[in-house]
Amino acid sequence: MIRRSYLFTLTVLVAVLLVGGLAFGQGPGFNGPPGRGEGPGGPEFGLPVRELNLTDAQQQQVRELMEQFRTETRTLIEQVRKGEEARRDAVEAIPVDEGRIRSAMQQLAEAETDLAVRQARLHSEIYGLLTPEQQQQAQKLRAERQARLKQRQDRLQQRLQQRRPRPQA
């Protein structure tokens, strides 16, 4: 449970950094050379904006949404960070205080949920800016990306199974 919470928080922070990269690193627009127009690491929230050939107006609207998101999520990220600290302190406290742990976990879950909802709203707002053709292309590219991710996960799982010691009969 602790590891899942930590990984979620780390994922959220990386996503926010990607938003910042997109908002400030776009250069002349989304259709620039590879490596420009998207934050470090690629598509933003599942939307491969560079491959969608956004108009200048769409690009500006996405920039504005990203800046608004960055501003709004600062507080949420701080709440998640404080929730992580409270959870860690509660878990490490001696003697064990189950009520304190449960309270800290509930606060952390609420903060992470609020941040996830905000991310989903941003994704939806950006998606709403796209034409039906761009939306269809985005869905196709997302499906392709998910298929590649599944293949990588399957290969990793196979490697892990090959490394496990086999029980002796």
Secondary structure as GFF3:
##gff-version 3
##sequence-region A 1 169
A	DSSP	alpha_helix	2	24	.	.	.	ID=ss1
A	DSSP	three_ten_helix	49	52	.	.	.	ID=ss2
A	DSSP	alpha_helix	56	92	.	.	.	ID=ss3
A	DSSP	alpha_helix	98	129	.	.	.	ID=ss4
A	DSSP	alpha_helix	132	163	.	.	.	ID=ss5
###
